[in-house]
Amino acid sequence: MTTSQTPRIETRSTQEWQAADARHFLHPFTDHKALAAKGARIIERADNIYLWDSNGQKILDAMSGLWCVNVGYGQRALIEAATRQMSELPFYNAFFQTATVPAIELAEALAAIAPPGFERVFYTCSGSEANDTIVRMVRRFWDIEGRPQRKKIIGRVNGYHGSTMAGASLGGMSAMHAQGGLPIPDIHHIQQPHWFELGRHVSREDFGLLAAGWLEARILELGPENVAAFIGEPVQGAGGVIVPPASYWPEIERICRRYDILLVSDEVICGFGRSGQWFGCETLGFTPDLIAFAKGVSSGYIPLGGVLVGERVARALVDEGGEFEHGFTYSGHPTACAVALANLRLLRQLNLPRQVGHETGPYLAEQFAALAAEHALVGEAQSCGLMGALQLVRDKATLAPFAAARAVGMLCRGHCFGNGLIMRAVGDRMIVAPPLVITRAQIDEMMALIRRCLDLTLDELRTRGWLGV
Ligand SMILES: *Cc1c(COP(=O)(O)O)cnc(C)c1O
């Protein structure tokens, strides 16, 4: 086990930190007025899968920060890689026919773990920028191919691809689209492969084919000659850990090939072992043309993202395309790349993708299934590797949902927060994605906390008279 016990230098009270926070810090995806009234929770330090807040409370971080701290907190190898690289060469760009050693080494290491045919990488600083890059790259690809009319990109309702103009447009979050005039032109959406919400009248496998068929219908409606690409997360993360039926992705791939449309896998969450293999497309059974990555590539210790470019696009871009007019100051940032390289080495050394695929992932699935079988609030449990969801329902027999306005998920999340567990609520789906270093014993500890918080939620719902009505 690792430690990170560096003493804090600043000593202000929690209230003082909260007041300064409310005055100056505009948080992402936050109602500022509501937060100011309540006060932010100040997280001060972390080790392994645990966090400590400024009141000294220990919290089991079942969300890996924000789906990213795959190797857990306090890993010396990553900390030392950053320190070493910062001392030697903290930054240099890659614009003007120069390169740095960590950027080259990481590109090589990524090619080695990527599915066959992915030999090239374009670096960004985040998942959003990776998806912005993909929009520009697929449109550039079709220009080079002499079919510039292929501009339209199809994403999915309730998909998440980031928060920049292009990222938020590719995603299908209606609340995001409502602010800022999104989506940008030539982005279209089809329904998500969410069996619990949309497909309970048919078997899961039949629903998978049906949901993939929505893509074909939309392609035909738009005209295949106008469609550049389809983008999806192997398992939708921010949308609520929606694991599609096994029939879905192979059928999506078949449809993309049939109409010669590029297939993009957004692996920002699913990549780097979370699904039980290095990449989610391997677990879900398809081969994309482009892969977006971020989060787990550096275990969140430092911002880094990018695009893994498959053979077909790489050939056009490299051999025929001339200059690609795109890039970021920090594309290939040496310190970020050095940390990511140390992270990949550690993931391999600890054999984490395999451990998730064969041990801890199946164990979590078992525990979730047992909970779904017995707990009155849980209508469905789903998981893939180390990401999982519990669907809360008003009536277990009929699977009737709670009214959205009652915000039962948020109520449950409140109990988790109060009891030392970070679990996220997406509507009434309670989701987890713990660090990949979590052990079986720690999964037991997490499950005990989850049970306690579900029980507390159930008690509160009974008191309020919200069950079965
Ligand atoms: C988080 C996320 C992104 C956006 O990444 P940022 O680093 O926040 O820009 C994109 N796609 C998926 C699937 C994500 O989960």
The ligand as an SDF file (V2000), in Angstrom:
LIG
                    3D

 15 15  0  0  0  0  0  0  0  0999 V2000
  -15.4050   12.7330  -19.1820 C   0  0  0  0  0  0  0  0  0  0  0  0
  -15.7360   12.3360  -20.5630 C   0  0  0  0  0  0  0  0  0  0  0  0
  -15.4020   13.1450  -21.6610 C   0  0  0  0  0  0  0  0  0  0  0  0
  -14.8540   14.5420  -21.4800 C   0  0  0  0  0  0  0  0  0  0  0  0
  -13.5950   14.5280  -20.9290 O   0  0  0  0  0  0  0  0  0  0  0  0
  -13.0450   15.8990  -20.2460 P   0  0  0  0  0  0  0  0  0  0  0  0
  -11.6460   15.5220  -19.8890 O   0  0  0  0  0  0  0  0  0  0  0  0
  -13.9220   16.2070  -19.0930 O   0  0  0  0  0  0  0  0  0  0  0  0
  -13.0940   16.9420  -21.2950 O   0  0  0  0  0  0  0  0  0  0  0  0
  -15.6330   12.6710  -22.9230 C   0  0  0  0  0  0  0  0  0  0  0  0
  -16.1650   11.4630  -23.1240 N   0  0  0  0  0  0  0  0  0  0  0  0
  -16.5130   10.6630  -22.1030 C   0  0  0  0  0  0  0  0  0  0  0  0
  -17.0750    9.3150  -22.3970 C   0  0  0  0  0  0  0  0  0  0  0  0
  -16.3230   11.0800  -20.7920 C   0  0  0  0  0  0  0  0  0  0  0  0
  -16.7090   10.3090  -19.7800 O   0  0  0  0  0  0  0  0  0  0  0  0
  1  2  1  0
  2  3  1  0
  2 14  2  0
  3  4  1  0
  3 10  2  0
  4  5  1  0
  5  6  1  0
  6  7  2  0
  6  8  1  0
  6  9  1  0
 10 11  1  0
 11 12  2  0
 12 13  1  0
 12 14  1  0
 14 15  1  0
M  END
$$$$
